[in-house]
Amino acid sequence: MAAEIVNPRSDSSTDQDGGAEPLDSFDPAFALHRGGKMAVQATVPIRDKDDLSLAYTPGVARVCTAIAEHPELVHDYTWKSSVVAVVTDGTAVLGLGDIGPEASLPVMEGKAILFKQFGGVDAVPIALDCTGVDEIIETVVRLAPSFGGVNLEDISAPRCFEIERRLQERLDIPVFHDDQHGTAIVTLAALRNAAKLTGRELGDLRAVISGAGAAGVAIAKFLLEAGLGDVAVTDRKGVVSRDRDDLTPVKRELAELTNKAGLSGTLEAALEGADVFIGVSGGTVPEPAVASMAEGAFVFAMANPDPEVHPDVAHKYAAVVATGRSDFPNQINNVLAFPGIFAGALQVRASRITEGMKIAAAEALAGVVGDDLAADYVIPSPFDERVAPAVTAAVAAAARAEGVARR
């Protein structure tokens, strides 16, 4: 049975040391976070000794014995099939960088309550005090029996790629690095609708991605898998191309998969005549470079809090503009994807999250927009109550179709 996440904060805002005025007296973010943002609440009552003897000893022993004899019963008689571990090492937290496990906890708590709020999925924040690839993998493998899935969060590239791959090889539950795949899924959904709005197909488009980290690499691969015409990815040194001799193994693989046009040089040069700009890197793209894009271009500038191209600039030249911010239309927000993806995967006890399941999630998300499609509405709001059920159903159906569902 899943436990409901509740907020245990008290109304007190006194300083624990009894000294200076507490931070939450003048910053509402601190006031909201005092005491943490989540707790565990029982889903069964313990009112008397009879309840106690069923919820704990001796009654619980009968359930334990049954699970020991038939391990698959753990899914029916514990919360395993409805709970996700949100795992980080604190090395790539938001735009803050490597701030360590303790400082990452407010973000991981936030992620956990988003799972619950938007997908009905319970989640437990786990901040690891280790950064070695082997250490992280072995730790998560040993924790895995308690969970139905693992959401990797804010682990720096390129380690994140190897960690996710090796964990999925070791475990028979879904392992999903949201910084990679959640961003890619929502980007594809928005791009499909932008193309539809302007009478084009994905195969007609050439994209340029600024940023070759976790999100940039995943978006490039995923868009190509979905049928994008071509994409070039840029890092601090320019286009990731085959003629460069300074590429990491991950970028070398990326160079082989992308850039059919054979571009080289700067981001600005690559943008000339491009149909799509996707920003996941920060920094600022000069206005003349945006102006050099193809007519009817799409600008998805997703850096927070400062988009690579400010919407006021982008709207001068682009047919569709999206950002990562909630105060502009078309917010590319991972919360549109990960709650429903895990809800669908857990619903059918999927052993993994496949490319087909991710594409199904993107198509379902795009479909929520429906006949309301417009330049300022190519992706739904996270608060649209149709989103999570649509994504959940699509992911569950795709898992069954691809043979990874176990119920």
N, C-alpha and C positions, 0 to 999 in steps of 0.2 A: 504494500500500500504506500502511496506517495505521501510525503509529509508536506503540509502547506507552509510556504515561507511567509513569515509575518515580520513586522517591524517592531523591535523591542525598545525603541528609544523612549526615554523618560522626558518629561518636560524640563528637567533640571538642566541648567547651563552653567553651573558653578564651576570654577576652576578647581581641578583636583588638588592642586597645591595650596588652595586658599589664597593665592597671591594675585597676580596681574589679571586683568579682565580677559576672559576666555576668548579664543578666536571666533567661536560661533556667536558672540555677541554683536559682531559687525560683518560677518561673512556668512550668508545663508547656506553656502556649500558645506561649511564646517558644521553648522547647526543640523543639517540633514544627515551628516555622516556620524554624528556623535553616537557612540555605542554600536556602530555598524549598521548596515542596511538590511540584514536578514537574520533569521533564526529558524530553528526547526520546531514544528508543532506536531504533536501526535495526532493521528487520524482515528485512533480508537480510544475510548474512555477507560480510565482506571479509577473507579469510584469506590471499590471495596476490595476485600481480600479475594473474592472470586475472580474479579477482573484481573487482579494482580497475578493470580495463579495461572491465568490463561496467557496474558501478555508476556509474562516472564516464567520463572520456574514454579511448578513442574511442567505446565502445559507446553512451553516453548521447546522442551526437550523432544516431544513427539514430532514436532515440525522439523527440528534439526536432524533427527534420525531418518525421517522420510527423505529429506534432501540428500543426506549422506548416501542413502540407498539408490536414489533416483535424482542425480544432480540437476536435471532439467527443471525440477520442481522449484528451484530457487527463483525462477522467473514468476511463479504464481504466488509464492508465499513470502516474498521479501519485496523491497522496493527496487531491486536491481534493474528491472526492465524499464524503469521510469526515471532513472537518475543518471546524470552525466557528470564526469569530473572535468572541471575547468582548470587546466594545468598550465602554469607558467614558470619561467625561471627569472622573470623580471628584467630581461635584457633588452627588450624593445617595446616599452610601454607607451602607447599612444605616441605623441611627439616628444616624449620626455627622455627616451633612450634607455640606457642601462641604469635603472634606479634601484635594483635589488628586489628580493622577494617581499619583504615587509611593505615597502612603499607601493608595490603592485597590488596589494590586497584590496584597496578601495575599488580599483578597476575590476578585479576578479569578482568581488561581491556584486558590483553593478552588472556584470555579465550574467551572473547567476540569477539575479532577479529579473533580468530581461528574458531569460529562458522561461521562467515561471509566468511572467506577465503576458508574454506574447505567444508562448507555445504550450503552456501547461506542463512544462518539463521541469522537474526538480534538478538542481545543479549544486555542486559543492566546490567552492574555490580551494585550490591546492597550489600554494606558492612554494616552490622547491628551492632549497638552499644549495644548489649545485648548478653548474653550467656545462659540464662535460657531456658530450653526446651520449657516451656509453652509460654514464651515471643517470642521466635523465631517462633513458630507455629502460634500464633495469629497474629504476624506481617505479615508473608507471606500470611496467609489466607486473610488478608485485602488488600494486594497488588495484589492478584491473578486476579481480574477482568481485569487488564491491560495486562495480558500475556496469551500466548498460552501454556506455559510450564514453569516448574521451574527446573533449574539445581542447586542442592546443591553442594557446593564446599568448601573443606578445613574446615570442621566442625569436631571436634575431636570425636573419639570413647570413650565410647559407646553411647554418646548422639545422634550421627548421625543416628543410627539405628532407635531409637524411633522417631526422628524428621521426617525422611523420611516416616516411616510407618503411623504415625498419619496425616501427611499432605496429603498423598495419600487417606486416608480414608475421609478427609474433602473436598478435591478438586476433580473436574471432569476434570482436565487437567493433563498431565503427570508430575510426580515428580520423579527425577532421581538424585541419588547421584553418581556423576561420579567417585569419588575416590574409590567407591566400584565397581560399575557395569562396568564402562568403562574399568578399568584394567582387570576385569574378562573376559570380552568379547574378548579383544585382546589376552589375555593369552590362552583362549580356541582355538581361531583361529590358533595361532602358534602351540599349542600342537596337534591339529588335523593334521596339515600338517607334523609335526615332526613324529608323529606316522605313517602317510601314507608313508613318506619317508623311514622308517625303517621296513615297512611291519607289523605293529602292529595296534591293535584297542585300543581305550581309555580304554576299559574294561580290557585290559591286563596290565595296568600300575598301579603302586603304587607310589604316590607322597608324598613329604614332603614339607610343606610350612613353611618358617621362617617368623613369624610375625602374630599376632592374632588381629591386628587392623582392620580398615574398609576394606582395600583391602584384607588382608589375609582371613578374615571371608567370604567375598563375593566370593572370588575365590574358596574357598573350597566348599561352597554350590553350586556354579554354575557348577563346574566341576563334582560334583556328580550328579547333575541334568542332565548333558549332557552324563553321562554314564561312568565316570572314575571308575576304579576298586576299589581303596581305596586311602585315603589321611589322613595324620596326620599333625596337625598344632602345631607349637611350639611357645611359648612366652619366656620371659626372664627366666622363671623357668623350661622350658623343654616342653615335649609333653603335650598338652591339653588333658587330659585323665579323665575317669570317677572316677578314684581312688583319684583324687586331691580334697581337701576340701577348696581350696582358690579361686575357680573360680567365676567370675561374672556371672550373669544370661545369658549374651550373650555367654560366653565361656562354661557355663554348657550345653546350648543347642547345641553348636558346638561339645562338647564331645560326646553327644548322637548320632550325625549324622555321625561322622567321626571315623577314627582309628579302623576299623574292625579287624586289626591285633592285637589290644590290646597292642600297644607299650606304654612304659613309659620311663622316664629318659630324657637324653639330646638330642639336635638336632643331634649331632654327632652320637649317637647310633641309632637314627631313620633313618639316611641316609644309614646305612649299608644295601646293597642290594636293595636300592630304585631305581626306574626307572627315577624319575623326582625330581629335586630340583627347587622350586619356592621361590625366595627371595623378600620380600617386607618389610624388617625390618632394613636394614643397618647392620653394624658390618662386621666381616670377618669370613668365614667358613674355618677352617683349611684344608690344602691340603690333609692330610691323610683321612679326612672324605669324601672328594670328590672322592678320589681314591677308597674308599670302596663301592661306588655305583655300581649298576649292569652294566654289559657290555652294551655299546650302550645307555648310559643314556642321559637325556636331562638336561641341566643346564640353567635355566632362572633366572639370577641374576639381579634384576631390581632396586636396590637401586641406587640413584643418589647423588652426582657425582661418588661415589665409589661403584661399584658392590660388593656384598657379596663374590663373587668368581671372581677374575680377569679373563677375557677371555683367557689370555695366560695360566693360570693354568687350567681352565675348558677344554680347547681344548686338554689337555693331556689325558683326561679320557672320555670326553663326545662326543656323535655323533652329537648333535646339541647344540649350545650355543646361548643364547639371552640375551640382557641387556636392560636397559632403556635409554641408551645413543645413540646419533645420529652418533657418530664417530666409532661405531662398527656395523657389520651386524646384522640383525634381531632385530631391535629396537621395544620393546613393548611400544608403545606410544598411550595414550588414544585418541589422535587426530584422530586416525584411526577409532574410533567408534562414539564418541558423536555427531559430526556434522551430520553424516548420520542418526543416530538414531532419533535425534530430527527432522531432515528434513522429514523423513518418517512418524513419528508420527504426525507432524503438517500438512503434506500433506493430511492426511485422518481425521484430527481432532480427533485423538485418545484420549480416556478419561484416559488412563494410558499406561505405558510401561510394558508389561507382560514378563514372563519368555520365552514364545515362541518367542516374538519379539526379545529378546536379543540373543537367540540361533540362530534365523534366521540371525541376524547381524553377528554373529561369523562365521556362515557357508558361508555367502556371502563374508566376508573378506578373509577367507581361500581360497575361490574359485578364487579370483583375481590372486593368484599366478599361478594357472593352471599348464601347462606343464613345466614351468620354475622352478618347485620345486627342491630345492637343500639344502644342509646342511647350506649354508650361505644365503638362501632365503626361509624361511618358512613363512614370513610375508611381505606384501608389504610395500613400502615406503609411508609415509604420502603425498608425492608429486606425487604419482601415481594418475592420474586423473580419473582412473576407480573406485577408492575406494568409494568415497562418493555416486556416482550414484548407485553402486551395493548395498551398505548398505541401502540407502534410499528406493530403490525398494523392497528389501527383507523385511524391517521393515514394510512398508506400506501394503504389501501383507499379512504378518503375522497378522497385526492388523485387517485386514478385515476377515481373517480366524478365528480369535479368538473372533470376535464380539465386539471389542472395538472401531472400526472405526465408525465415524458419517458422513462420506461422501465417 
